Amino acid sequence: MSNPTDLPAIMICGHGSRSKAAVDEFNQLAVRIKERLPNHQVESGFLEFATPVIGTGLDKLRDSGAKKIVCLPSMLFAAGHVKNDLPSEINNYGAENEGLELIFAADLGLDARLLEAAKQRIQDAIDDASTDVAPEDTLLLVVGRGTNDSDANSNVAKVTRMLWEGLNLGWAETAYSGVAYPLVDQALERVTKMGFKRVIVFPYFLFSGILVTRIFNWADAAAAKNSDIEFLKASYLNDHPKVIDAFIARMEEALDGQGNMNCQLCKYREQIIGHEHDHGAAQVGHHHHVQGAGVEENPEDHGVHHGHGHHHHPHHHED
């Protein structure tokens, strides 16, 4: 067996949440990744709210003798956290620790493994239903987190399209839990008028938390108003084996020098319609005020707003 310090160490970078359940799920995913990489040193930490923070994990790896660290963002798509906050954390740490090689891997992104995991979560919801509804009478509502980055938002729409075609359902729509339109309640109001007998609400999220709870509450409210439609709530991705596979793939791509993010549609590098003012903006972190702020057993919606751009919808950072 190789000496662990001879192999690249792995730092799993989570977003963080006020929800203890979401933090526990992230920690369990980190355990699963460690099990897949028994010869590597592996640590994990959070960008905001929860502890340990990312710097603490990097300190542990450095102090244990690591010379090369691959930093894996535990996020589905590259928006502000992956493009700004995490690189800022990693770059600052590298500047303070000469001789330590830090490699920042790409977001999980559009990946066939994740689509397979999503398909299974949706199929599980169908299999657990108490009634039989034909696929052509079923509408799928895929819910993304929602950001002010149109590139990230468009990836959710692509996931929706691929799941719709792959599952051969009657129709599919995309909604967002915040920031981007349509919000879930707006989308549900529309899709309940389309004549489908069943609506499957699927949060395309990695973990539980306030936003997933809010999505399911919206689904329950729609079900209460539309007794003629069956509503199914599919589980989020969590630590599905295919999700772990995707993380390992991002690590391997980073080490091979292939872990590139999509810069062609990045609003900081190109003038993207509606986001021209972001072109060339400094990419810096802005969540230091909530680093390690702590989790709660049953957090309520604190309505944390950070003003991430020209949209005026609430941007909640509890998840």
Backbone torsions as a table, in degrees:
resi	resn	phi	psi	omega
1	MET	NA	138.8	179.8
2	SER	-69.5	148.9	170.3
3	ASN	-63.5	127.7	-177.0
4	PRO	-54.5	-31.8	-179.0
5	THR	-72.5	-13.8	177.0
6	ASP	-82.3	-16.1	-179.7
7	LEU	-102.0	153.0	176.9
8	PRO	-63.1	138.2	175.1
9	ALA	-82.9	161.7	-176.7
10	ILE	-122.8	128.1	175.5
11	MET	-115.5	114.7	-179.6
12	ILE	-92.0	116.6	-172.9
13	CYS	-102.1	107.9	179.4
14	GLY	-94.7	161.1	177.7
15	HIS	-72.8	-47.9	-174.6
16	GLY	100.3	152.8	-177.2
17	SER	-153.5	154.7	170.9
18	ARG	-76.9	-13.3	-178.1
19	SER	-84.6	122.3	178.2
20	LYS	-62.8	-36.9	180.0
21	ALA	-61.4	-42.0	179.8
22	ALA	-66.2	-40.9	178.5
23	VAL	-64.7	-41.8	178.4
24	ASP	-61.7	-40.0	179.5
25	GLU	-66.4	-40.8	176.2
26	PHE	-60.6	-45.0	-179.2
27	ASN	-62.5	-36.4	177.5
28	GLN	-67.4	-38.8	176.1
29	LEU	-62.4	-39.8	177.9
30	ALA	-62.1	-38.1	176.8
31	VAL	-62.7	-42.1	-179.8
32	ARG	-62.9	-40.6	178.8
33	ILE	-66.3	-40.4	177.7
34	LYS	-60.3	-39.5	179.1
35	GLU	-62.8	-32.1	179.3
36	ARG	-80.0	-15.5	-176.7
37	LEU	-126.6	60.9	-172.4
38	PRO	-64.4	-22.7	-178.2
39	ASN	-93.0	-1.3	180.0
40	HIS	-105.6	147.5	167.6
41	GLN	-75.1	132.3	-178.0
42	VAL	-133.1	129.0	173.3
43	GLU	-130.8	165.4	178.2
44	SER	-142.2	157.1	179.5
45	GLY	-165.5	174.1	-172.4
46	PHE	-119.2	148.6	176.9
47	LEU	-73.1	-40.5	-176.3
48	GLU	-151.8	161.9	176.1
49	PHE	70.5	-57.7	-172.0
50	ALA	-96.8	164.8	175.2
51	THR	-121.3	154.8	2.2
52	PRO	-74.5	152.7	176.0
53	VAL	-78.0	166.6	-175.0
54	ILE	-59.5	-40.5	-179.9
55	GLY	-58.6	-34.9	179.0
56	THR	-64.9	-43.5	178.1
57	GLY	-64.0	-41.0	178.2
58	LEU	-64.6	-37.8	176.7
59	ASP	-59.9	-43.3	-179.2
60	LYS	-62.1	-42.6	-179.6
61	LEU	-67.1	-43.7	178.4
62	ARG	-61.1	-46.8	-176.0
63	ASP	-69.2	-22.0	178.4
64	SER	-88.0	2.2	173.4
65	GLY	104.7	5.8	179.6
66	ALA	-65.0	138.6	178.0
67	LYS	-109.9	-23.0	178.5
68	LYS	-133.8	131.1	-178.4
69	ILE	-128.7	125.9	172.8
70	VAL	-94.7	122.0	-179.0
71	CYS	-98.8	114.7	-177.1
72	LEU	-100.5	113.4	175.0
73	PRO	-72.2	123.9	-179.9
74	SER	-89.1	64.1	-177.0
75	MET	-143.2	145.0	-173.3
76	LEU	-71.1	-44.5	-175.5
77	PHE	-132.6	158.3	-177.8
78	ALA	-88.0	101.3	169.9
79	ALA	-121.5	-144.7	-173.0
80	GLY	-58.7	-40.3	-177.1
81	HIS	-66.7	-41.2	-178.1
82	VAL	-79.9	-31.3	-177.7
83	LYS	-86.5	-27.3	-174.8
84	ASN	-118.3	-64.1	-167.5
85	ASP	-65.4	-50.9	-178.7
86	LEU	-66.4	-46.5	176.3
87	PRO	-58.3	-36.4	177.9
88	SER	-62.8	-44.7	177.8
89	GLU	-59.2	-48.9	-175.2
90	ILE	-67.8	-44.1	-179.9
91	ASN	-63.1	-42.0	179.1
92	ASN	-64.1	-40.4	179.5
93	TYR	-66.1	-41.6	179.1
94	GLY	-63.2	-37.7	179.6
95	ALA	-65.1	-27.6	-179.1
96	GLU	-90.8	-5.2	-176.5
97	ASN	-135.2	74.6	179.5
98	GLU	-61.9	143.1	-179.3
99	GLY	91.8	-7.2	177.2
100	LEU	-102.5	120.4	-179.0
101	GLU	-89.0	120.7	179.8
102	LEU	-113.7	128.6	179.4
103	ILE	-118.7	124.0	-179.1
104	PHE	-97.5	116.3	-178.1
105	ALA	-80.2	165.9	178.9
106	ALA	-77.4	161.7	172.0
107	ASP	-62.3	166.4	-179.9
108	LEU	-62.2	-39.3	170.5
109	GLY	65.4	-164.8	177.0
110	LEU	-78.4	115.6	-171.2
111	ASP	-143.7	134.4	-178.7
112	ALA	-60.4	-31.4	179.6
113	ARG	-65.4	-42.7	-179.6
114	LEU	-68.5	-35.8	176.2
115	LEU	-63.2	-38.5	177.6
116	GLU	-66.2	-40.7	176.9
117	ALA	-63.0	-42.5	179.1
118	ALA	-63.0	-43.6	178.4
119	LYS	-57.0	-43.1	-178.4
120	GLN	-68.8	-36.9	177.2
121	ARG	-62.8	-42.0	179.7
122	ILE	-68.3	-43.2	179.7
123	GLN	-63.7	-36.6	177.2
124	ASP	-60.2	-41.9	178.9
125	ALA	-63.3	-39.5	178.3
126	ILE	-65.9	-44.5	-178.0
127	ASP	-64.8	-30.7	-178.1
128	ASP	-84.9	-7.1	-178.3
129	ALA	-67.8	149.9	-177.3
130	SER	-85.0	-9.5	-179.4
131	THR	-126.6	164.6	176.2
132	ASP	-106.1	123.0	177.4
133	VAL	-126.3	132.6	-178.8
134	ALA	-63.1	145.9	178.8
135	PRO	-54.8	-37.3	-177.8
136	GLU	-70.9	-13.5	177.2
137	ASP	-99.8	11.6	-175.4
138	THR	-113.9	133.5	174.3
139	LEU	-111.2	135.4	178.0
140	LEU	-103.9	126.0	175.1
141	LEU	-110.8	108.2	178.8
142	VAL	-92.6	128.2	-176.6
143	VAL	-114.1	120.9	174.8
144	GLY	-99.2	170.3	-178.4
145	ARG	-63.5	-46.8	-177.2
146	GLY	91.4	125.3	179.0
147	THR	-140.6	179.3	172.0
148	ASN	-97.5	23.0	176.5
149	ASP	-110.7	108.0	-174.6
150	SER	-65.4	-26.1	176.9
151	ASP	-64.5	-47.2	178.9
152	ALA	-64.9	-42.5	179.6
153	ASN	-62.3	-37.9	-178.6
154	SER	-67.7	-28.0	177.4
155	ASN	-64.8	-35.4	176.7
156	VAL	-63.2	-41.9	178.9
157	ALA	-62.7	-35.5	178.3
158	LYS	-68.7	-39.9	175.1
159	VAL	-58.2	-44.1	178.9
160	THR	-57.2	-48.9	-177.9
161	ARG	-61.2	-43.7	-177.0
162	MET	-69.3	-36.1	176.4
163	LEU	-68.6	-40.1	178.7
164	TRP	-60.0	-49.7	-179.3
165	GLU	-67.2	-39.0	-177.4
166	GLY	-68.6	-34.7	-178.7
167	LEU	-92.1	-10.5	177.5
168	ASN	58.2	44.8	178.6
169	LEU	-88.3	171.4	-176.7
170	GLY	-64.2	-41.2	179.3
171	TRP	-166.3	166.2	176.7
172	ALA	-145.2	146.6	177.3
173	GLU	-131.3	160.4	178.9
174	THR	-115.8	139.7	174.5
175	ALA	-139.9	172.5	-177.4
176	TYR	-135.1	149.7	-177.4
177	SER	-79.6	-16.2	179.1
178	GLY	-174.6	166.5	174.3
179	VAL	70.6	-54.2	-175.4
180	ALA	-100.7	153.0	176.3
181	TYR	-95.6	152.2	-7.8
182	PRO	-81.2	147.3	170.3
183	LEU	-70.4	166.2	-172.5
184	VAL	-61.0	-44.4	-178.2
185	ASP	-64.7	-35.4	177.1
186	GLN	-66.2	-42.9	-179.9
187	ALA	-65.5	-41.2	179.8
188	LEU	-64.2	-37.6	178.4
189	GLU	-61.2	-35.6	-179.4
190	ARG	-77.0	-48.2	-172.7
191	VAL	-69.7	-24.7	178.6
192	THR	-70.8	-9.7	177.8
193	LYS	-96.8	1.8	-173.7
194	MET	-89.1	-6.3	175.3
195	GLY	90.7	12.2	179.4
196	PHE	-84.0	146.9	-178.5
197	LYS	-82.8	-22.6	-177.8
198	ARG	-137.7	139.3	174.0
199	VAL	-123.6	123.6	176.3
200	ILE	-101.5	119.7	177.9
201	VAL	-98.9	118.3	-175.6
202	PHE	-124.3	109.0	175.2
203	PRO	-76.2	115.2	177.4
204	TYR	-83.6	73.3	-177.8
205	PHE	-126.2	156.8	173.8
206	LEU	-79.2	-41.7	-170.6
207	PHE	-131.3	169.3	174.0
208	SER	-70.0	-169.7	178.1
209	GLY	134.5	-174.4	-175.4
210	ILE	-58.9	-41.4	-175.6
211	LEU	-68.6	-40.6	178.2
212	VAL	-65.3	-40.6	176.4
213	THR	-59.7	-42.4	179.9
214	ARG	-64.2	-40.6	178.9
215	ILE	-60.2	-48.1	-178.6
216	PHE	-68.4	-32.0	175.5
217	ASN	-65.0	-40.1	175.7
218	TRP	-61.7	-40.7	178.8
219	ALA	-63.6	-41.9	178.5
220	ASP	-63.2	-40.0	179.1
221	ALA	-64.2	-40.2	178.2
222	ALA	-66.8	-38.5	179.2
223	ALA	-64.0	-37.7	179.9
224	ALA	-65.4	-28.7	-178.5
225	LYS	-92.9	-10.1	-175.0
226	ASN	-134.9	75.1	-175.5
227	SER	-68.0	-14.4	-179.9
228	ASP	-86.5	-3.2	-179.7
229	ILE	-117.0	135.9	175.2
230	GLU	-88.7	129.7	178.6
231	PHE	-110.6	126.2	175.1
232	LEU	-112.0	140.2	178.5
233	LYS	-111.7	106.3	179.8
234	ALA	-81.1	147.5	-179.8
235	SER	-72.6	152.6	172.6
236	TYR	-70.3	176.3	-170.6
237	LEU	-68.6	-47.3	-179.2
238	ASN	54.2	-139.5	-173.9
239	ASP	-99.3	40.3	175.0
240	HIS	-53.6	140.7	-178.9
241	PRO	-51.8	-35.0	179.5
242	LYS	-69.0	-28.2	175.2
243	VAL	-67.0	-43.3	177.2
244	ILE	-61.3	-40.9	177.0
245	ASP	-57.5	-40.8	-178.7
246	ALA	-65.9	-39.7	177.0
247	PHE	-62.2	-43.7	179.3
248	ILE	-62.6	-38.8	178.4
249	ALA	-63.3	-41.5	178.4
250	ARG	-63.2	-38.0	177.6
251	MET	-63.1	-47.0	-178.3
252	GLU	-64.7	-39.3	177.8
253	GLU	-64.0	-40.2	179.3
254	ALA	-63.2	-41.9	-179.5
255	LEU	-70.1	-28.8	178.2
256	ASP	-86.1	-1.1	-178.5
257	GLY	76.7	20.4	-177.3
258	GLN	-109.9	1.2	-174.3
259	GLY	-81.8	67.3	-176.6
260	ASN	-97.8	139.5	173.8
261	MET	-87.0	168.6	-177.4
262	ASN	-80.3	95.1	179.9
263	CYS	-85.3	-14.9	-178.0
264	GLN	-65.0	-31.0	-179.3
265	LEU	-115.7	21.6	178.2
266	CYS	-81.3	125.0	-175.5
267	LYS	-67.6	-15.3	177.6
268	TYR	-83.6	-18.1	-176.9
269	ARG	-112.6	-20.8	178.7
270	GLU	-130.4	155.3	176.5
271	GLN	-83.1	96.4	-179.4
272	ILE	-89.4	134.2	-175.7
273	ILE	-55.5	132.5	-178.7
274	GLY	85.8	-10.3	-178.8
275	HIS	-130.3	27.7	-176.0
276	GLU	-58.2	-31.7	-177.0
277	HIS	-69.7	-14.6	179.6
278	ASP	-87.6	-11.8	-177.1
279	HIS	-62.4	122.6	178.8
280	GLY	80.1	3.4	-179.8
281	ALA	-65.5	149.4	178.5
282	ALA	-64.9	132.1	-179.9
283	GLN	-97.1	96.1	-175.9
284	VAL	-129.9	156.4	177.6
285	GLY	-75.5	152.7	-179.0
286	HIS	-143.5	22.3	-177.5
287	HIS	-115.2	22.9	-177.4
288	HIS	-63.3	-27.8	-176.8
289	HIS	-72.1	-13.0	177.9
290	VAL	-120.9	15.3	176.0
291	GLN	-66.8	126.8	177.1
292	GLY	63.0	26.7	-175.5
293	ALA	-69.3	-17.9	175.7
294	GLY	107.1	155.0	-178.9
295	VAL	-109.8	167.7	179.3
296	GLU	-131.5	149.7	-179.1
297	GLU	-63.4	-46.0	179.3
298	ASN	-134.3	74.8	-175.1
299	PRO	-67.3	142.7	172.1
300	GLU	-95.7	171.2	-179.6
301	ASP	-73.5	106.4	-178.2
302	HIS	-83.0	-10.3	176.4
303	GLY	61.7	47.0	178.7
304	VAL	-75.4	124.1	-178.9
305	HIS	-117.3	136.6	-179.6
306	HIS	-122.4	1.8	176.8
307	GLY	57.3	64.9	-174.3
308	HIS	-88.4	22.0	178.4
309	GLY	148.5	-156.0	-171.3
310	HIS	-86.4	-8.2	177.2
311	HIS	-77.7	151.8	-177.1
312	HIS	-118.5	22.5	176.2
313	HIS	-86.3	156.4	-179.7
314	PRO	-64.6	135.2	176.9
315	HIS	-114.9	100.1	-173.7
316	HIS	-92.9	132.8	-177.0
317	HIS	-111.7	21.3	-180.0
318	GLU	-72.7	-27.3	-177.4
319	ASP	-89.7	NA	NA
